[in-house]
Amino acid sequence: MGSSSDTTGRLWVEPGEQRQGLVAEVAPLPPLWRTYTFAVPDELQAAVVPGRRVVVPLGRRGTLVDGFVLGLDQRAWDTTLRPIQAVRDTESYLTPELIELGRRIARHYLCPLGRTLKAMTPEAVRQQSGLLTVRCAALARPAGEWHAGGLRLTGPRRAILEALAQASSPVPVATLLERTGASTGVLQGLARAGWVSISTRKELPDNLDFDRLPREPDFTLNVHQERALEVVRGRLAGGGFSVTLLFGVSGSGKTEVYVHAIRAALAMGRQALLLVPEIVLTTQLVQRLAARFPQVAVQHSGLTDAQRSVIWREVAAGRKQVVIGTRSAVFAPCPRLGLICVDEEQDASYKNLQAPRFHVRDVAIMRGHLGGFPVVLGSATPSLESWHNSATRPHYERVTLPARVKDLPLPIVQVVDMNEEPTIDGQTPVLSRLLEHRLREALGRQEQAVILMNRRGYASRVYCPVCRARLVCPRCSVSLVVHTATGRALCHYCRTQTPIPTRCPTMGCGARLVQIGPGTQRIEDILASRFPEARICRVDSDTVRHRDEYQKVVDDFEARRTDVLVGTQMIAKGLDFPWVSVVGVINAEPSALAGDFRAQERLFQLLTQVAGRAGRAAVPGSVVVQTTMPDLYALSTATRHDYEAFVARELPIRRRVGLPPYRRLARFVLTHARDEQAVRCVEALAEHLRGTIAELAAADTDVLGPSPCPLPRLRGKYRYELLVRAPEAATLHRLLQAARDAGRLRITGATLMVDVDPVELA
C-alpha cells in the first residue's frame, strides 16, 4: 500500500514499509537545540539545496516554521517523515564550509544552530536588497509549432520568436526589444496568445563603484617587517592551518605587514579577509587599507542594506579579492579564502553581545582550521590568551616588531599623582599642572593634542556632602550622569532622565548637592576656558552617533582644522596623525576598579593604545597620565611600554587563582523581576550544575557563586551570576551540553544568559 498525506503534512507509511527518496537535515530558526529530518517532495528537489531556507512543519500540530537546509541524503526510511512544505530562497546563502563553521560556533557558544546560521547571513542578503527586478522573456511553445498553430508571423513577431529560439536562457525584455526593434505591444500580444512566457529575476545593478577609492602605493618595509612577512609567506607557501601572532609596539608597521601578506595570498589566486574593530573607531585605517587593493569590499555596520546585499554577492561570486570589515565580515562567503588577518585582536568590540556570543578572533581561527589556511593576529597589547597560546601551542608562532618604523622613539610617559596636586577651593583640579603646561607648549608650536577621559557627560555623580546620598536611577543600580547640554541627569543604561536637582531630596536634609566625577563634557568646558584660542572637538557617543559624523571628526583633525580632540576610548584606537605631540589621560584608574579579573589588562591596553597616538612622525610625543592610584602595576609597566613585564606579573596571578588563559570560563547571568525569586532560581541552577559536574566526574571543574552581578539591578530586573570553570574547552562543552540536555537551563519566569569565554564580568 502506498503512502498518503494527512492534513498536518505527515507522510504516513505502513509498518515495515520502506520508502526511498531524498531526505534533508534542517536546523529550524526557532530556538531549538536539535536538527530535524524531512522528506523532500519530488517537485521541490531542484530547489532544496544546502544553505537555503525552507518551510517545515514542527510539533504535534505541524506548525510551519523556517529553517536552514544543512545537508541532503538519498536513502531509505520506514518511519513517519514529514515533507518540506516550501522553499523560501532562490539561492543558497551558506556554503558547506560556512555551515560547518556554524555547527562549531553553535556547539562552542551553546547557541541553537538555526539561530547561529541566521546570525551568519545578513538580513539584507536574505531580503535581496539592492537587486534589480528584471523582466525576462522565453519561448512558451516549440519553434516548430509557429505555422501549425496558425500564428500570423509579422516581421516584429518573427524577430522576437527567432531571438528567443536562439537564446539558451530567458532574455531580459529591455535587451530583447532593443535587439529586435519590436515594441512592447508586440511582445505582450505574443504573451497573451501563449507563445511567449514573461518572468522576473533579480540581478545585480551595474553601478557597483561605491567602494572605489584612489589607489595608494606600497611602502618599503624595514628589516623587522621583512622578517615578519617572511614568516607569513612561509606559512602561505607551506599550506595548512597556522596562527601567527604579530606582536609589535604601537607604530611598528603591523598594517604594512598585513598588506604585503594579503598581496602574497592574492598572488596565489586566493582571497583574503582583514578584520578590524568597530568601524566607527577605525575609519581612517579602513580607508587607507581599502585604497591599497583593487577589487576590495568593505563590510561594516554603516552600509545601507542595498550595499551590504550587493557586496555579499560580489564576494560570494569571487569578484572581490579582499574583504575588509568588522564582526560580521568574519562570515564573508569567500569561495577561495586563503588568509585572515585580525587587527587589534585583543579588542573587546570583537565579542558579539547577542547570541551567539562569539568572539571574532576565535571564529577566525576556527575558520582557518576548517579551511586549512593561515591566520594572522596583530596587536601591540595581545590578549593574554593569544600570548599564552603563542608560547604553548604547536600551530602558533609569535613574531615581534620591536621598534617603530623609521626608528621613531616611543613617546615619553609621565604619571601624575593627583593626590599631590594643590587643591582649588578644597577640590582636586581636573587638569594637572604638568598636563596644562604640555598642552600650552604644544598649542604654541601649532601641534595637536588628544585628551582621553573614558566617561561621557559633565559629571558622573550628583552627591550630598552632608548625608552622603547619591542621585541614582530608580531602575538600575547606577548613579545618574549630569548632562548640562540638556539640563538633565541621565541613566546611560535604561535612558531614564530627570531634571538636575540642586538640593538633597532626603527627608530632613536639604543640603546643597555637588556634582563630582568629571566627564568629557566638563573637560571640554575647562579646556575652552583655559585655551580660548584652541579649536576643541569632543568625541563621545553623545556627539558622534554615526560613522559619517566620526568621519568628519577624523577629516577635520587630519586637515588640522581641530587642535584638541577630547573623548572617550573612541579616540584611543585607529588614529594616525603626524602632528599629535601630546596625549593626556585623565582619571586613568576606573577601569582597574571594575571588579573584573581583566581590569588591569584592559587598563594596560587602553593606556598603551592612547599613548601610541603621540609621536608617530617627526614631532616627538609626550604622554601625561593623571591618576590617584599611581602604584598600579598596569600603570607602571605601561609607562615603560613594557608589555612583557606586565605579562610576567599578570600571568602568575591568573594561574594561581585559576582564571584564563589557564582555565576556561562560562558565565551565567539570571534576571528576574522579583529579587527573592531570582535568588531561588540562581541557587537552584548552581546546585544543578554542581550535580552535573559530579555526574560527569569532571575533574578540576567547579562553580563559583552565585552572587549579585556587579550591576545588580538593570532596567528594573534583578541580576545574579555564577561562573563555571573547567580545565579545557572540551570539558566545559560536555558540562554545558549535559546541563542543556537535562533541561537545567530552562528556568520558568526568568531570563538566563550563558556567555562562553566571556571578555568581561562587569
C-alpha positions in Angstrom: 0.0 0.0 0.0 1.4 3.4 -0.9 1.9 6.3 1.4 -0.7 9.1 1.8 -0.7 12.6 3.3 -2.9 13.9 6.1 -3.9 17.5 6.9 -0.8 18.1 9.1 1.6 17.2 6.2 2.8 13.9 7.6 3.8 11.2 5.2 2.2 8.0 6.6 3.9 4.7 5.9 2.5 1.3 6.7 4.6 -0.5 9.5 7.6 -2.1 8.0 7.2 -0.4 4.6 10.3 1.4 3.3 10.4 4.4 1.2 13.4 5.6 -0.9 14.0 9.2 -1.6 15.7 12.5 -0.9 15.9 13.5 2.8 17.0 16.9 4.1 18.5 17.8 7.5 17.1 21.1 8.6 18.0 23.5 11.5 14.8 25.4 12.5 15.1 29.1 13.2 13.1 28.9 16.5 15.4 28.3 19.5 15.5 24.5 19.3 18.7 22.6 20.2 18.3 19.7 17.7 18.0 19.4 14.0 15.2 17.6 12.2 14.9 15.3 9.1 12.3 15.9 6.4 11.4 14.3 3.1 11.9 16.3 0.0 8.9 16.2 -2.3 9.7 15.5 -6.0 8.6 18.9 -7.1 11.0 20.7 -4.7 14.1 18.6 -5.2 15.7 21.0 -7.7 15.2 23.9 -5.3 16.1 22.3 -1.9 19.9 22.7 -1.6 22.2 23.2 1.5 22.2 26.7 2.8 18.7 27.7 1.6 15.8 28.4 3.9 12.8 26.1 3.7 9.4 26.0 5.4 8.8 22.8 7.5 6.1 21.6 9.9 7.1 21.2 13.5 5.4 19.8 16.6 2.3 17.8 17.0 0.2 20.5 15.3 2.6 20.8 12.4 3.3 24.5 13.0 5.1 25.9 9.9 8.5 27.5 10.6 11.5 28.5 8.6 14.8 26.6 8.8 18.1 26.2 7.1 18.9 23.1 5.0 22.1 21.6 6.3 22.6 18.6 4.0 20.8 16.1 1.7 20.9 12.4 1.6 19.4 9.8 -0.8 18.3 7.0 1.5 15.5 4.7 2.6 13.3 5.2 5.7 10.5 3.3 7.3 9.2 5.8 9.9 6.9 8.8 9.7 8.6 11.6 7.9 7.1 14.9 7.2 7.8 16.7 3.9 9.2 20.1 3.3 6.4 22.5 2.5 8.1 25.2 0.6 11.4 26.8 -0.3 12.0 30.4 0.8 15.2 31.3 -1.1 16.1 31.3 -4.7 19.8 30.9 -3.9 22.0 29.4 -1.2 23.3 31.8 1.3 25.7 29.4 3.1 28.5 27.3 1.7 29.2 23.9 3.1 32.2 25.4 4.9 30.1 28.1 6.5 27.5 25.6 7.6 30.2 23.5 9.3 31.6 26.7 10.8 28.1 27.4 12.1 27.9 24.0 13.7 31.2 24.6 15.6 30.0 28.1 16.7 26.7 26.7 17.9 28.5 23.9 19.8 31.1 26.2 21.4 28.9 29.1 22.4 25.9 27.0 23.4 23.5 28.6 20.8 20.8 26.8 18.7 22.2 26.1 15.3 19.3 27.8 13.4 19.8 31.0 15.3 23.6 30.8 14.7 23.1 30.4 10.9 20.7 33.2 10.8 23.3 35.5 12.5 25.8 34.5 9.9 23.7 35.6 6.9 22.7 39.3 6.8 19.0 40.0 6.7 19.6 42.4 3.8 21.0 39.5 1.8 18.1 37.2 2.5 15.7 40.0 1.5 17.7 40.5 -1.8 18.1 44.2 -1.0 19.7 46.3 -3.7 19.0 43.8 -6.5 17.1 45.0 -9.6 13.9 43.2 -10.7 14.4 42.3 -14.4 11.5 41.1 -16.6 12.6 38.3 -18.9 11.0 36.6 -21.9 11.3 33.0 -23.1 9.5 30.8 -25.7 6.5 29.1 -24.2 6.0 26.7 -27.2 8.5 25.0 -29.5 9.5 26.9 -32.6 8.2 24.2 -35.0 4.6 25.0 -33.9 4.6 28.6 -35.2 2.9 27.7 -38.5 0.9 24.7 -37.3 -0.5 26.8 -34.5 -1.9 29.3 -37.0 0.3 32.2 -35.8 0.5 35.1 -38.3 4.2 35.9 -38.4 4.7 39.6 -38.9 8.2 41.0 -39.1 8.4 42.1 -35.4 6.8 38.8 -34.2 9.3 36.7 -36.2 12.2 38.8 -34.9 11.1 38.2 -31.3 10.5 34.5 -31.7 13.7 33.8 -33.6 15.8 35.7 -31.0 14.2 33.7 -28.2 14.7 30.4 -30.1 18.4 31.1 -30.4 18.8 32.1 -26.7 19.8 29.4 -24.2 18.1 31.2 -21.3 15.4 33.8 -20.7 16.3 37.2 -22.3 15.7 40.5 -20.4 12.8 42.2 -22.0 14.7 45.5 -22.5 17.5 43.7 -24.2 15.1 41.7 -26.5 13.2 44.8 -27.6 16.4 46.7 -28.3 17.9 43.8 -30.3 14.8 43.2 -32.4 13.4 46.7 -32.7 9.9 45.4 -31.7 7.5 47.2 -29.5 6.3 46.3 -26.0 2.8 45.8 -27.5 4.0 43.1 -29.9 5.7 41.2 -27.1 2.6 41.4 -24.9 0.4 40.2 -27.7 2.6 37.1 -28.1 2.5 36.5 -24.3 -1.4 36.8 -24.3 -1.5 34.3 -27.2 0.6 31.8 -25.2 3.7 31.9 -27.5 6.0 33.7 -25.0 6.2 33.5 -21.3 7.2 36.5 -19.2 9.1 36.0 -15.8 11.1 38.1 -13.4 14.5 37.6 -11.9 16.8 39.5 -9.6 20.1 41.0 -10.9 23.0 43.0 -9.6 23.0 46.6 -10.6 25.8 47.9 -12.8 26.8 50.9 -10.6 29.0 48.9 -8.1 31.6 51.6 -7.6 30.6 52.9 -4.1 33.7 51.2 -2.6 36.2 52.5 -5.1 39.0 54.7 -3.7 42.1 56.3 -5.0 45.0 53.8 -5.1 48.0 54.3 -2.8 51.5 52.9 -3.3 53.1 50.3 -1.0 55.8 51.4 1.5 59.3 50.0 1.9 59.5 47.5 4.7 62.2 47.7 7.4 64.2 44.6 8.5 61.8 43.7 11.3 58.7 43.9 9.0 60.5 41.9 6.3 61.3 39.2 8.8 57.7 39.0 10.0 56.4 39.0 6.4 58.8 36.1 5.5 57.2 34.0 8.4 53.7 34.6 7.0 54.8 34.0 3.4 56.3 30.7 4.5 53.0 29.7 6.2 51.1 30.6 3.0 53.6 28.6 0.8 53.6 25.6 3.1 49.8 25.4 3.1 47.8 24.2 6.1 46.4 25.9 9.2 48.6 28.1 11.4 48.3 31.1 13.7 50.9 33.9 13.6 50.8 36.4 16.5 52.3 39.6 15.2 53.4 41.4 18.3 54.6 44.9 17.6 54.8 48.2 19.6 52.4 51.0 18.6 53.6 52.5 15.3 55.8 49.5 14.3 54.1 49.0 11.0 51.9 45.9 11.6 49.4 47.2 9.0 52.1 47.2 6.3 52.8 43.5 7.1 49.1 42.7 6.6 49.1 44.5 3.2 52.1 42.6 1.9 50.8 39.3 3.3 47.5 39.8 1.6 49.3 40.6 -1.7 51.1 37.3 -1.3 47.8 35.4 -0.9 46.3 37.2 -3.9 49.3 36.1 -6.0 48.5 32.5 -5.2 44.9 33.0 -6.5 43.4 33.2 -3.1 41.1 35.7 -1.4 42.0 37.5 1.9 40.0 38.8 4.8 41.2 41.6 7.1 39.2 42.2 10.2 39.2 45.4 12.2 37.5 46.5 15.4 34.3 48.5 15.4 34.2 50.6 12.2 33.5 54.0 13.9 36.8 53.6 15.7 38.8 52.7 12.6 37.5 54.8 9.8 40.9 56.2 8.9 42.6 52.7 9.0 39.9 51.1 6.8 40.1 53.9 4.2 43.9 53.6 3.9 43.8 49.8 3.6 41.0 49.8 1.1 42.9 52.2 -1.1 45.8 49.7 -1.3 44.0 46.9 -3.2 42.0 46.5 -6.4 38.7 44.6 -6.1 38.2 45.3 -2.4 35.0 45.1 -0.5 34.4 46.9 2.8 31.8 45.4 5.1 30.6 47.3 8.2 27.5 48.5 10.0 27.5 51.9 8.2 26.5 50.3 4.9 23.0 50.6 3.6 21.0 47.3 3.2 21.4 47.5 -0.6 25.2 48.0 -0.3 25.5 45.1 2.2 23.5 42.8 0.0 25.3 43.6 -3.2 28.8 43.4 -1.6 27.9 40.0 -0.2 27.0 38.7 -3.7 30.1 40.2 -5.2 32.3 38.4 -2.6 30.4 35.1 -3.0 31.0 35.3 -6.8 34.7 35.7 -6.2 34.8 39.1 -7.9 36.2 40.8 -4.7 39.6 39.6 -3.8 39.9 41.4 -0.5 37.3 41.9 2.2 37.9 44.4 5.0 35.3 44.6 7.7 34.2 44.3 11.3 32.5 41.4 13.2 30.1 40.2 10.6 32.8 40.2 7.9 34.3 37.0 9.5 31.4 35.2 7.8 32.1 36.7 4.3 31.3 33.9 1.8 34.7 33.9 0.1 35.0 30.8 -2.2 38.8 31.0 -2.3 39.7 32.2 1.1 43.4 31.7 1.9 44.3 34.2 4.6 42.6 36.0 7.6 44.3 38.9 9.4 42.8 40.1 12.7 44.0 43.6 13.6 43.9 44.6 17.3 43.0 41.1 18.1 42.5 41.9 21.8 39.8 44.5 21.2 36.6 43.8 23.3 34.4 45.0 20.4 35.2 41.7 18.6 32.9 40.0 21.1 29.3 39.7 19.9 27.0 40.8 22.7 23.9 38.8 21.5 23.5 35.1 20.9 25.6 33.5 19.5 28.1 35.3 21.8 31.1 34.6 19.6 34.5 36.2 19.6 35.6 37.2 16.1 39.3 36.3 16.8 38.3 32.7 17.8 35.8 32.3 14.9 38.6 33.4 12.5 40.8 30.7 14.0 38.0 28.2 13.6 37.6 29.2 10.0 41.3 28.9 9.3 41.4 25.5 10.9 38.4 24.4 8.8 39.8 25.8 5.5 43.4 24.8 6.2 45.0 28.3 5.8 47.0 30.7 7.9 45.5 33.3 10.4 47.5 36.4 11.5 46.7 38.1 14.8 48.1 41.5 15.3 48.4 43.7 18.4 50.7 45.9 20.4 49.0 44.5 23.6 47.8 41.0 22.8 45.2 39.3 24.8 46.7 37.1 27.5 45.0 34.1 25.8 46.8 34.7 22.5 50.1 35.4 24.2 49.9 32.2 26.2 48.8 30.2 23.1 51.7 31.5 21.1 54.1 30.1 23.7 52.4 26.8 24.3 50.5 25.6 21.2 52.3 23.9 18.3 50.4 25.6 15.5 51.1 29.1 16.9 54.1 31.3 16.3 55.0 34.7 17.7 56.7 37.3 15.6 57.9 40.6 17.2 58.2 44.1 15.7 60.3 45.7 18.5 60.6 49.2 17.1 58.6 51.9 15.4 59.1 52.5 11.7 61.9 54.8 10.8 63.2 54.1 14.3 61.0 56.8 15.7 61.2 57.0 19.5 58.3 55.8 21.7 56.6 58.7 23.5 57.7 59.7 27.0 55.0 58.8 29.5 54.8 60.6 32.8 52.4 59.7 35.7 50.9 62.5 37.8 49.7 61.5 41.3 46.6 63.7 41.6 46.7 63.2 45.4 49.7 65.5 45.4 48.3 68.3 43.2 47.4 71.5 45.0 43.6 71.7 45.7 41.4 74.5 44.4 38.6 75.5 46.8 39.2 72.3 48.6 38.9 70.1 45.5 41.4 68.3 43.3 41.8 70.1 40.0 40.7 68.3 36.8 43.8 69.3 34.8 47.2 68.7 36.5 49.9 71.4 36.2 52.1 69.2 34.0 49.3 68.4 31.5 48.3 72.0 31.3 51.9 73.0 30.7 52.4 70.4 28.0 49.2 71.5 26.2 50.2 75.1 26.3 53.6 74.2 24.8 52.1 72.1 22.0 49.5 74.6 21.0 52.2 77.3 21.0 54.1 75.2 18.4 50.9 74.7 16.4 50.8 71.0 17.2 47.8 68.8 18.1 46.7 67.0 21.3 44.4 64.1 22.3 42.8 64.1 25.7 41.2 60.8 26.9 38.5 60.8 29.6 36.7 57.5 29.5 33.5 58.8 30.9 31.0 60.9 29.0 28.7 63.6 30.3 29.5 66.6 32.6 29.6 64.9 36.0 29.3 61.2 36.8 27.5 61.7 40.2 25.3 64.1 42.0 26.2 63.8 45.6 25.1 65.2 49.0 28.2 66.0 51.2 26.0 66.0 54.4 24.0 62.8 54.3 26.1 61.0 51.6 23.1 60.4 49.4 23.5 60.0 45.6 21.1 60.7 42.8 20.5 57.1 41.4 18.5 55.6 38.7 15.2 54.2 40.0 15.5 51.2 37.7 19.3 50.5 37.6 22.0 50.2 40.3 23.9 53.2 38.9 24.3 56.9 39.5 22.6 59.3 37.1 25.1 61.2 34.9 24.8 65.0 34.6 24.5 66.4 31.0 24.5 70.2 31.1 23.7 70.5 27.4 20.2 69.1 28.1 19.9 70.2 31.7 19.1 66.6 32.7 20.6 63.7 34.7 20.6 60.6 32.6 21.0 56.8 33.1 23.3 55.5 30.5 21.7 52.0 30.7 17.9 52.5 30.6 17.8 56.1 29.4 15.8 57.3 32.4 16.2 61.0 32.9 15.3 63.7 35.4 15.9 67.4 35.9 19.1 68.1 37.8 18.2 68.9 41.4 20.2 71.4 43.4 19.1 70.4 47.0 19.2 67.0 48.6 15.8 65.3 48.5 16.4 63.2 51.6 13.9 63.9 54.3 15.3 66.4 56.8 18.5 67.1 54.9 18.0 69.7 52.0 21.7 70.4 51.7 23.1 71.8 48.5 24.2 69.0 46.2 27.5 68.9 44.5 28.5 67.4 41.1 31.6 65.2 41.2 33.4 62.9 38.8 34.2 64.9 35.6 33.2 63.6 32.2 34.1 64.6 28.7 31.7 67.5 28.5 33.3 69.1 31.6 36.8 68.5 30.3 35.8 70.3 27.1 34.5 73.3 29.0 37.6 73.5 31.2 39.9 73.3 28.1 37.8 76.0 26.3 38.2 78.3 29.3 42.0 77.7 29.7 42.8 77.8 26.0 40.2 80.1 24.4 42.2 80.2 21.1 42.2 76.4 20.7 39.8 74.6 18.4 38.4 71.8 20.5 36.2 68.9 19.4 34.5 66.4 21.8 34.1 62.8 20.6 31.8 60.5 22.6 28.5 58.7 22.0 26.6 61.9 22.8 28.2 63.9 20.0 29.1 61.1 17.5 26.3 58.6 16.7 27.1 57.7 13.1 30.1 56.7 11.1 29.7 59.8 8.9 29.9 62.1 12.0 33.1 60.3 13.1 34.5 60.6 9.6 34.0 64.4 9.7 35.9 64.5 13.1 38.8 62.5 11.5 38.8 64.6 8.4 38.9 67.9 10.4 41.7 66.6 12.6 43.7 65.3 9.7 43.3 68.7 7.9 44.4 70.4 11.2 41.1 72.3 11.5 40.9 70.9 15.0 43.7 71.4 17.6 42.5 69.2 20.5 40.4 66.0 20.5 38.6 65.3 23.8 36.9 62.0 24.1 36.3 58.5 25.4 38.1 55.4 24.2 36.6 56.1 20.8 39.7 58.3 20.2 42.2 55.7 21.7 42.4 53.5 18.6 43.0 53.6 14.9 44.1 57.2 14.6 47.4 58.1 12.9 48.1 61.8 12.8 51.7 63.1 12.4 51.1 66.4 14.3 49.9 64.9 17.6 52.6 65.6 20.2 50.6 65.5 23.5 48.3 62.8 24.8 46.6 63.3 28.2 44.8 60.6 30.2 42.5 61.9 32.9 41.3 59.7 35.7 43.1 56.6 34.5 42.2 54.2 37.3 38.4 53.5 37.0 38.9 50.6 34.5 41.2 49.0 37.1 38.4 49.1 39.7 35.7 47.5 37.6 35.6 44.3 39.7 36.7 42.2 36.7 39.8 39.9 36.6 40.7 41.5 33.3 40.7 45.1 34.7 44.5 45.5 34.9 44.8 44.0 31.4 42.3 46.4 30.0 43.9 49.4 31.7 47.3 48.5 30.3 45.8 48.1 26.8 43.9 51.4 26.9 46.9 53.3 28.1 49.2 51.8 25.5 46.8 52.4 22.7 46.1 56.0 23.5 49.8 56.7 24.2 50.6 55.3 20.8 48.7 58.2 19.2 51.6 60.5 20.1 54.9 61.0 18.3 54.0 58.9 15.2 56.1 61.2 12.9 58.9 63.7 13.2 57.1 65.5 16.1 58.2 64.0 19.4 55.5 62.6 21.6 54.7 63.2 25.3 52.0 61.4 27.3 50.7 62.6 30.7 48.6 60.1 32.8 46.7 61.5 35.7 45.7 59.1 38.5 45.0 58.8 42.2 46.4 55.2 42.2 50.0 55.6 40.8 51.1 52.2 42.2 49.0 50.1 39.9 51.4 47.7 38.1 49.4 48.2 34.8 50.3 51.8 35.1 53.9 51.4 35.9 54.5 48.9 33.1 52.5 50.9 30.5 54.6 54.0 31.2 57.7 51.9 30.2 55.9 50.4 27.1 56.8 47.1 28.7 54.1 44.6 27.8 56.3 41.6 28.6 56.9 42.9 32.2 53.1 43.3 32.6 52.6 39.7 31.4 55.2 38.4 33.7 53.3 40.0 36.6 49.8 39.1 35.5 50.1 35.5 34.2 51.2 34.0 37.6 48.2 35.7 39.3 45.9 34.2 36.7 47.4 30.7 37.2 47.3 30.9 41.0 43.6 31.8 41.1 42.6 29.5 38.1 41.5 32.0 35.5 42.0 32.3 31.7 44.2 31.5 30.0 44.8 28.6 32.4 41.1 27.7 32.8 38.0 28.1 30.6 35.0 30.0 31.8 31.3 30.2 31.2 29.3 32.9 32.8 25.6 32.5 33.7 23.5 35.7 34.3 20.0 35.2 35.6 17.5 38.0 35.7 14.1 38.2 37.3 11.6 41.0 38.1 11.5 39.8 41.8 14.6 39.7 43.8 13.7 36.7 46.1 12.6 34.7 43.1 15.9 35.5 41.3 17.8 34.2 44.3 15.9 31.0 44.4 16.3 30.3 40.7 20.1 31.0 40.6 20.7 28.9 43.7 18.8 26.0 42.1 20.8 26.5 38.9 24.1 26.4 40.8 23.1 23.1 42.5 22.0 21.6 39.2 25.4 22.5 37.6 27.3 21.1 40.6 25.2 17.9 40.3 26.1 17.7 36.6 29.8 18.1 37.3 29.5 15.2 39.8 27.6 13.0 37.3 30.3 13.6 34.7 33.2 13.2 37.2 34.7 16.3 35.6 38.0 16.9 37.3 39.2 20.4 38.1 35.7 21.8 37.2 33.7 23.9 39.7 31.0 26.5 40.1 31.8 29.9 41.6 28.8 31.7 43.1 26.0 32.6 42.9 26.5 36.2 43.7 24.9 39.5 42.7 26.2 40.9 39.4 28.5 44.0 39.5 25.4 45.8 38.2 22.8 44.0 40.4 19.7 45.8 39.0 19.3 46.7 35.4 16.1 48.1 33.7 14.0 47.0 36.7 15.3 43.4 36.8 17.4 41.8 39.5 20.6 40.1 38.2 22.7 37.3 39.7 25.6 35.4 38.2 27.7 32.4 38.6 30.8 31.1 36.9 31.7 27.6 35.7 35.5 26.9 35.5 36.9 24.0 33.6 40.5 22.9 32.7 39.9 22.9 28.9 37.2 23.7 26.4 36.2 20.0 25.8 35.3 19.5 29.5 33.3 22.8 29.6 31.4 21.8 26.4 30.5 18.4 27.8 29.2 20.0 31.0 27.1 22.7 29.3 25.6 20.2 26.8 24.7 17.8 29.6 23.0 20.6 31.6 21.2 21.7 28.4 20.0 18.2 27.5 18.8 17.6 31.1 16.6 20.8 30.8 18.5 22.6 33.6 19.0 25.7 31.5 15.2 26.3 31.1 14.0 28.4 34.0 10.4 29.4 34.1 9.8 33.1 34.6 13.4 34.1 34.5 15.9 35.0 31.7 19.2 33.1 31.6 22.2 34.3 29.6 25.1 31.9 29.0 28.4 33.5 27.9 31.2 31.1 27.0 34.6 32.6 27.1 33.4 36.0 28.5 35.6 39.0 27.9 34.3 40.9 30.9 32.4 40.2 34.1 31.3 43.8 35.0 
